[in-house]
Amino acid sequence: MNKFKAVLMDEAAIGRALKRISHEILERNNGCDNLCIIGVKRRGVPLAQMIAENIYNIEGVTVPTGVLDITFYRDDLTVSSTDPVIQPCDIPFSVVGKNVILVDDVLYTGRTARAAMEAILRFGRAATIQFAVLVDRGHRELPIRGDYVGKNVPTSKSEFISVKIPPYDDANAVEIYEKL
C-alpha cells in the first residue's frame, strides 16, 4: 500500500497540459503533415488519442494514431516464461519517413522511452522520433528527455506518481504517493 500525498493535476489541468502539448507538436512540426502519434501501452494510449483529438480540433486533420506494446523491448524486466505471449501492436500505417510522436504518461528512468524507440525502429526508419509525456518526475538513468512535457514534478525515489485516466481508471488525475 502507498500513502497518498497530493493531487498534482486534476482533469482540467490534464486537459490544459495536453492542449499545450498539442499546440507545441504542431508548432515544432510546422503543422500535422507527415505526423503520426503512437501511444505506449497502457496509459500512453488514451493520452495519444486525446492529443490526436486536440490536433483534429485545431487543424481539422485526423492524424494517424497507433498503439505500441514495448514489453519485450524492456531491459529492466525479468523474463517470466521461456515461451512469452507477444502482445500485438496496432500501428496500421507506415512510420517510414514520418515524424513519430511517442506518448507516455510518466517519464522516470528513461527505460520505457528507450524501449519504445527500439520498438518503433522495428517498423522502419522514421524521419524523427519525438517524445511527449504528461509528467516528468526526474531520476533519469539514460540520456533521454521529453520533447513535450505536461508537468515537471521533482520527486524522491521513495515517491510514486499515479496517472489515473479512463478507460483504466474512473477519474482523470495525477497523484503522488509515498511508497511504504
C-alpha positions as CSV (number, residue, x, y, z in Angstrom):
1,M,0.0,0.0,0.0
2,N,1.2,3.5,-0.7
3,K,0.4,6.7,1.3
4,F,-1.5,9.4,-0.7
5,K,0.3,12.7,-0.6
6,A,-1.4,15.1,-3.1
7,V,-3.3,15.6,-6.3
8,L,-0.8,17.2,-8.7
9,M,-3.2,17.6,-11.7
10,D,-7.0,17.4,-11.9
11,E,-9.0,16.8,-15.0
12,A,-8.9,20.4,-16.1
13,A,-5.1,20.6,-15.6
14,I,-4.5,17.5,-17.6
15,G,-6.7,18.9,-20.4
16,R,-4.8,22.2,-20.4
17,A,-1.4,20.3,-20.5
18,L,-2.5,18.1,-23.4
19,K,-3.8,21.1,-25.3
20,R,-0.5,22.9,-24.8
21,I,1.4,19.8,-25.9
22,S,-0.8,19.5,-29.0
23,H,0.0,23.1,-30.0
24,E,3.7,22.6,-29.3
25,I,3.7,19.5,-31.5
26,L,2.1,21.4,-34.3
27,E,4.5,24.4,-34.0
28,R,7.6,22.2,-33.9
29,N,6.5,20.2,-36.9
30,N,5.0,23.1,-39.0
31,G,1.6,21.6,-38.8
32,C,0.4,18.0,-39.0
33,D,1.7,16.9,-42.4
34,N,3.8,13.8,-42.1
35,L,2.9,13.3,-38.5
36,C,1.8,10.2,-36.6
37,I,1.1,9.6,-32.9
38,I,1.8,6.4,-31.1
39,G,0.8,5.7,-27.5
40,V,2.8,3.4,-25.3
41,K,0.6,0.8,-23.7
42,R,-1.1,1.3,-21.3
43,R,-1.9,4.9,-20.2
44,G,0.1,6.4,-23.1
45,V,-2.6,5.2,-25.5
46,P,-5.6,7.3,-24.2
47,L,-3.2,10.3,-23.9
48,A,-2.1,9.8,-27.5
49,Q,-5.8,9.7,-28.5
50,M,-6.5,12.9,-26.6
51,I,-3.6,14.7,-28.3
52,A,-4.8,13.4,-31.7
53,E,-8.3,14.7,-30.9
54,N,-6.9,18.1,-29.9
55,I,-4.9,18.3,-33.2
56,Y,-8.1,17.5,-35.1
57,N,-9.9,20.3,-33.2
58,I,-7.1,22.7,-34.0
59,E,-6.2,21.8,-37.6
60,G,-9.3,19.8,-38.8
61,V,-7.0,16.9,-39.8
62,T,-7.1,13.3,-38.4
63,V,-3.5,12.3,-37.6
64,P,-2.8,8.6,-37.8
65,T,-2.7,7.1,-34.3
66,G,-1.3,3.8,-33.1
67,V,-0.7,1.6,-30.1
68,L,2.8,0.3,-29.1
69,D,3.4,-2.6,-26.7
70,I,7.1,-2.4,-25.5
71,T,7.1,-5.4,-23.1
72,F,9.7,-7.4,-25.0
73,Y,12.0,-4.3,-25.5
74,R,12.3,-3.6,-21.8
75,D,15.8,-4.2,-20.3
76,D,14.6,-3.9,-16.7
77,L,12.0,-6.7,-16.6
78,T,12.7,-10.3,-16.0
79,V,11.5,-13.0,-18.4
80,S,8.7,-14.9,-16.7
81,S,8.4,-17.6,-19.3
82,T,10.5,-19.3,-21.9
83,D,7.5,-19.1,-24.3
84,P,6.3,-15.5,-23.8
85,V,3.0,-14.2,-25.1
86,I,3.5,-11.5,-27.7
87,Q,1.0,-8.6,-27.4
88,P,0.3,-7.2,-30.8
89,C,1.0,-3.5,-31.6
90,D,-1.7,-1.7,-33.5
91,I,0.1,0.6,-35.9
92,P,-2.0,0.5,-39.1
93,F,0.3,2.9,-41.1
94,S,3.9,3.2,-42.1
95,V,6.3,5.1,-39.9
96,V,8.9,5.3,-42.6
97,G,9.8,9.0,-43.2
98,K,7.2,10.2,-40.6
99,N,7.6,12.4,-37.6
100,V,6.6,10.0,-34.9
101,I,5.3,11.3,-31.6
102,L,5.6,8.7,-28.9
103,V,3.3,9.4,-26.0
104,D,3.5,8.0,-22.4
105,D,2.2,9.0,-19.0
106,V,5.3,9.3,-16.8
107,L,9.0,9.8,-17.7
108,Y,11.2,8.4,-14.9
109,T,14.4,6.5,-15.6
110,G,14.1,6.7,-19.4
111,R,14.0,3.0,-19.9
112,T,10.4,2.9,-21.2
113,A,11.2,5.6,-23.7
114,R,14.4,3.8,-24.9
115,A,12.4,0.6,-25.3
116,A,9.7,2.4,-27.3
117,M,12.2,3.9,-29.6
118,E,13.8,0.5,-30.2
119,A,10.3,-0.9,-30.9
120,I,9.5,1.9,-33.4
121,L,12.7,1.2,-35.3
122,R,11.5,-2.3,-36.0
123,F,8.7,-0.7,-38.0
124,G,11.0,1.2,-40.2
125,R,13.1,4.4,-40.2
126,A,11.1,7.4,-39.1
127,A,12.2,10.9,-40.1
128,T,12.1,11.8,-36.4
129,I,11.0,10.3,-33.1
130,Q,9.8,12.8,-30.6
131,F,8.6,12.1,-27.1
132,A,5.5,13.5,-25.3
133,V,4.9,12.8,-21.7
134,L,2.3,14.0,-19.2
135,V,4.6,14.0,-16.2
136,D,8.4,14.1,-16.0
137,R,9.5,13.1,-12.5
138,G,13.3,13.1,-12.9
139,H,15.8,10.4,-11.9
140,R,17.0,9.6,-15.4
141,E,19.2,6.5,-15.8
142,L,19.6,7.1,-19.6
143,P,20.2,10.3,-21.6
144,I,16.5,10.7,-22.5
145,R,14.3,13.8,-22.3
146,G,10.8,14.6,-23.1
147,D,10.3,16.9,-26.1
148,Y,6.9,17.8,-24.9
149,V,6.2,17.7,-21.1
150,G,2.9,18.4,-19.4
151,K,4.3,19.0,-15.9
152,N,7.8,18.6,-14.3
153,V,7.4,17.1,-10.8
154,P,10.7,16.7,-8.9
155,T,10.3,13.6,-6.8
156,S,12.3,11.5,-4.4
157,K,12.8,7.8,-5.2
158,S,10.5,7.0,-2.3
159,E,7.6,8.6,-4.1
160,F,5.3,7.2,-6.8
161,I,3.4,9.1,-9.5
162,S,0.0,7.7,-10.4
163,V,-1.7,8.8,-13.6
164,K,-5.4,8.0,-13.5
165,I,-7.2,8.1,-16.8
166,P,-10.1,6.3,-18.4
167,P,-10.6,3.6,-19.6
168,Y,-8.2,2.2,-16.9
169,D,-9.4,4.4,-14.1
170,D,-12.7,6.1,-13.0
171,A,-11.0,9.6,-12.9
172,N,-8.7,11.9,-14.7
173,A,-5.9,12.9,-12.2
174,V,-2.2,12.8,-11.5
175,E,-1.5,11.9,-7.9
176,I,1.7,11.5,-5.8
177,Y,2.1,8.8,-3.2
178,E,4.8,7.9,-0.7
179,K,6.0,4.3,-1.1
180,L,5.6,2.3,2.2
